[in-house]
Each structure stands twice: as C-alpha cells, then as structure tokens.
C-alpha cells in the first residue's frame, strides 16, 4: 500500500494554524506588559557616598579600613584615613 503526503500536509497546517491563532493573542498581551524602558542603574558615586556615611556612622577601625580597602582612590578615602588615624591614636 502506497501512502501519500497529500492529506497529511493540510492537516498539519490546520493544526499549526489553530495553535498560533490560540497562542499569539495571549503572547501579544504579555508583550504589552513589558515596560518600555528599564530602570536606570544606580549612581555609583551616590552608592560610595552612602557607604561612607554608613562607615562613618559605625565609627570603628574596621569600618574605615574596609572603606579604604574597597575604594582606595576615592576622594573620601582621605577623610577615612584621617578618621582611622584618629581612632588608632585614641
């Protein structure tokens, strides 16, 4: 018995067509929920200043050492070194 693909292809096309007809509108609704623009990344300078404020609030040798280690080239590091020196002298 010889088989032909003549009747199989229209059936497959109909099934795929039905699947897409059912799923594409739902997918389109999901796309509309995606925000148009991503949130801006945080300002790195504000993060360092905030971190220094927290270290200063703690006021410990360890806190200032940690800040200096994390941000050796930041302008606030000079202030951290002064505070560290003062704490070590007391």
GROMACS elastic network, one bead per residue, 0.5 to 0.9 nm:
[ bonds ]
;  ai    aj funct       b0    kb
    3     6     6  0.88385   500
    4     7     6  0.73577   500
    4     8     6  0.79813   500
    5     8     6  0.51005   500
    5     9     6  0.62318   500
    6     9     6  0.61951   500
    6    10     6  0.75091   500
    7    10     6  0.58898   500
    7    11     6  0.66594   500
    8    11     6  0.52625   500
    8    12     6  0.62833   500
    8    13     6  0.87139   500
    9    12     6  0.51121   500
    9    13     6  0.61431   500
    9    14     6  0.85879   500
   10    13     6  0.50496   500
   10    14     6  0.61108   500
   10    15     6  0.86167   500
   11    14     6  0.51215   500
   11    15     6  0.62074   500
   11    16     6  0.86575   500
   12    15     6  0.50895   500
   12    16     6  0.61118   500
   12    17     6  0.83636   500
   13    16     6  0.51847   500
   13    17     6  0.58988   500
   13    18     6  0.84738   500
   14    18     6  0.60469   500
   14    19     6  0.85496   500
   15    18     6  0.51311   500
   15    19     6  0.61790   500
   15    20     6  0.86785   500
   16    19     6  0.50217   500
   16    20     6  0.61632   500
   16    21     6  0.84867   500
   17    20     6  0.52127   500
   17    21     6  0.60408   500
   17    22     6  0.85910   500
   18    21     6  0.50464   500
   18    22     6  0.61957   500
   18    23     6  0.86680   500
   19    22     6  0.52181   500
   19    23     6  0.61292   500
   19    24     6  0.83446   500
   20    23     6  0.51281   500
   20    24     6  0.54937   500
   20    25     6  0.85009   500
   21    24     6  0.59078   500
   21    25     6  0.71979   500
   22    25     6  0.67494   500
   22    26     6  0.75310   500
   23    26     6  0.53964   500
   23    27     6  0.62319   500
   23    28     6  0.87082   500
   24    28     6  0.60215   500
   24    29     6  0.86200   500
   25    29     6  0.63182   500
   25    30     6  0.88035   500
   26    29     6  0.51681   500
   26    30     6  0.65099   500
   26    31     6  0.89059   500
   27    30     6  0.50840   500
   27    31     6  0.63716   500
   27    32     6  0.88832   500
   28    31     6  0.51051   500
   28    32     6  0.65164   500
   29    32     6  0.52559   500
   29    33     6  0.68179   500
   30    33     6  0.52667   500
   30    34     6  0.70312   500
   31    34     6  0.55032   500
   31    35     6  0.88633   500
   32    35     6  0.77993   500
   32    36     6  0.89277   500
   33    36     6  0.88884   500
   34    37     6  0.86419   500
   35    38     6  0.68633   500
   37    40     6  0.87096   500
   38    41     6  0.87462   500
   39    42     6  0.88577   500
   40    43     6  0.85780   500
   41    44     6  0.85762   500
   42    45     6  0.87929   500
   42    46     6  0.78419   500
   42    47     6  0.74834   500
   43    46     6  0.53923   500
   43    47     6  0.64288   500
   43    48     6  0.89872   500
   44    47     6  0.50023   500
   44    48     6  0.63469   500
   44    49     6  0.87062   500
   45    48     6  0.52081   500
   45    49     6  0.62148   500
   45    50     6  0.85186   500
   46    49     6  0.50824   500
   46    50     6  0.59783   500
   46    51     6  0.84586   500
   47    50     6  0.50912   500
   47    51     6  0.60752   500
   47    52     6  0.86190   500
   48    52     6  0.61325   500
   48    53     6  0.85940   500
   48    67     6  0.89839   500
   48    71     6  0.81141   500
   48    74     6  0.85809   500
   48    76     6  0.87904   500
   49    52     6  0.50898   500
   49    53     6  0.62126   500
   49    54     6  0.87194   500
   49    76     6  0.79085   500
   50    53     6  0.50806   500
   50    54     6  0.63704   500
   50    55     6  0.87510   500
   51    54     6  0.51274   500
   51    55     6  0.62724   500
   51    56     6  0.86152   500
   51    67     6  0.78511   500
   52    56     6  0.59887   500
   52    57     6  0.84066   500
   52    63     6  0.89569   500
   52    64     6  0.83213   500
   52    67     6  0.68425   500
   52    76     6  0.75200   500
   52    77     6  0.88143   500
   52    80     6  0.81720   500
   53    56     6  0.50677   500
   53    57     6  0.60783   500
   53    58     6  0.86692   500
   54    58     6  0.62950   500
   54    59     6  0.86067   500
   54    63     6  0.86125   500
   55    58     6  0.50962   500
   55    59     6  0.62049   500
   55    60     6  0.76228   500
   55    62     6  0.88792   500
   55    63     6  0.51416   500
   55    64     6  0.62009   500
   55    66     6  0.84560   500
   55    67     6  0.71342   500
   55    80     6  0.88337   500
   56    60     6  0.78276   500
   56    63     6  0.75741   500
   56    64     6  0.73686   500
   56    80     6  0.80299   500
   56    83     6  0.84753   500
   57    60     6  0.85957   500
   58    63     6  0.67172   500
   58    64     6  0.88395   500
   59    62     6  0.85214   500
   59    63     6  0.67222   500
   59    64     6  0.73885   500
   59    83     6  0.82048   500
   59    84     6  0.87938   500
   59    87     6  0.84442   500
   60    63     6  0.51837   500
   60    64     6  0.65056   500
   60    65     6  0.86220   500
   60    84     6  0.79966   500
   60    87     6  0.75790   500
   61    64     6  0.54111   500
   61    65     6  0.61007   500
   61    66     6  0.85686   500
   61    83     6  0.84158   500
   61    84     6  0.58463   500
   61    85     6  0.88312   500
   61    87     6  0.65633   500
   61    88     6  0.73939   500
   62    65     6  0.50660   500
   62    66     6  0.60405   500
   62    67     6  0.86257   500
   62    84     6  0.88119   500
   63    66     6  0.51714   500
   63    67     6  0.63035   500
   63    68     6  0.87379   500
   63    84     6  0.89721   500
   64    67     6  0.50710   500
   64    68     6  0.61660   500
   64    69     6  0.85157   500
   64    77     6  0.86036   500
   64    80     6  0.56352   500
   64    81     6  0.72830   500
   64    83     6  0.74317   500
   64    84     6  0.60333   500
   65    68     6  0.51528   500
   65    69     6  0.60825   500
   65    70     6  0.86275   500
   65    80     6  0.79707   500
   65    81     6  0.81262   500
   65    84     6  0.73219   500
   66    69     6  0.50300   500
   66    70     6  0.61312   500
   66    71     6  0.85395   500
   67    70     6  0.51610   500
   67    71     6  0.59676   500
   67    72     6  0.78708   500
   67    77     6  0.73120   500
   67    80     6  0.74002   500
   68    71     6  0.52751   500
   68    72     6  0.50822   500
   68    73     6  0.83712   500
   68    74     6  0.84810   500
   68    76     6  0.87475   500
   68    77     6  0.56282   500
   68    78     6  0.86231   500
   68    80     6  0.68045   500
   68    81     6  0.73827   500
   69    72     6  0.57497   500
   71    74     6  0.54718   500
   71    75     6  0.88591   500
   71    76     6  0.84810   500
   71    77     6  0.68265   500
   72    75     6  0.86282   500
   72    77     6  0.62576   500
   72    78     6  0.89809   500
   73    76     6  0.85216   500
   73    77     6  0.69064   500
   73    78     6  0.89669   500
   74    77     6  0.54746   500
   74    78     6  0.79897   500
   75    78     6  0.60935   500
   75    79     6  0.77904   500
   76    79     6  0.52766   500
   76    80     6  0.62927   500
   76    81     6  0.87411   500
   77    81     6  0.60598   500
   77    82     6  0.85852   500
   78    81     6  0.51036   500
   78    82     6  0.63515   500
   78    83     6  0.87400   500
   79    82     6  0.50803   500
   79    83     6  0.62556   500
   79    84     6  0.85279   500
   80    83     6  0.51050   500
   80    84     6  0.60217   500
   80    85     6  0.85670   500
   81    85     6  0.60477   500
   81    86     6  0.85269   500
   82    85     6  0.51307   500
   82    86     6  0.61870   500
   82    87     6  0.86426   500
   83    86     6  0.50613   500
   83    87     6  0.61613   500
   83    88     6  0.86293   500
   84    87     6  0.51332   500
   84    88     6  0.61907   500
   84    89     6  0.86494   500
   85    88     6  0.51577   500
   85    89     6  0.61968   500
   85    90     6  0.88009   500
   86    89     6  0.52151   500
   86    90     6  0.64394   500
   87    90     6  0.53471   500
